[in-house]
Every structure is written in structure tokens, then in C-alpha cells.
Amino acid sequence: MNEQHLHRGNLLWESSRMFLPEHKEALLERRMELNKVAKPELDEQELEEIGIIVTDSLKHELDVQITYWQDGMFYALIGIVDRIDWHCKKIKVKAGDEPTYIAIDCLKSVVRL
């Protein structure tokens, strides 16, 4: 038997191996989906503490660090609370040039700086 045929590896299927950009994008999206976390559920005491800190930041223009949930990921933001909209259940935070609106039920923590 020819020794070369026994040690050729997996060359038979080598030409059919490919990875399209669409495959790569789908793989990255799948990884992002697996890393997502559930929306936090805060109890009444935690919501009350967050409300006190947010109100202090609004009245006295104090910097706060806000950790919030959006689309399965947690984000951190440092700024000053500019407005509390009870009707839409959102707070407006001035951080940099553009204001950011955050839903109150998506807050995880608010810390004074």
C-alpha cells in the first residue's frame, strides 16, 4: 500500500471548509444572546433608597453613578439627574453632551459620588 495515502490528513474535505461573513455575524449574535441576563427585580426598600438618592441628585445637582439594565446587559452611567417623569416612569440624566432617558423599572443601583 502506498504510504503517502495513509498520511495525507483530512485533505479530502479541505476544499469545502469556509466561513461566510453571515456565519460570523450569526455566531457573534448567538454569543451575545447567551450572555444576556434577566431584568432585575428590586424590592420596596431598594426602590425607596434609589428614590431618595435620585431626588437628592435632582434637587442639589449631585453626581450619581447609575447602573441600569437594557436589552439583557447592564450599563453604568455617571451624571446628574435632570428630571423625573412619573407619567412615563423614566428619569432623565445629564451625562456629557446628550441626555439619557432610563426607565425606572430598569434601574439596578444608584450611588452618590
WOJONOR-V919629 format. One record per helix or strand of 3 or more residues. SS is the DSSP state (H for helix, E for strand). FROM is the first residue (numbers start at 0). LEN is the number of residues. If there is no record, write none. Layout:
ss->(SS/SS)
from->(FROM/FROM)
len->(LEN/LEN)
//
This chain:
ss->(H/H/H/H/E/E/E/E/H/E)
from->(2/13/20/43/62/72/89/98/103/106)
len->(4/3/15/17/8/13/5/5/3/6)
//
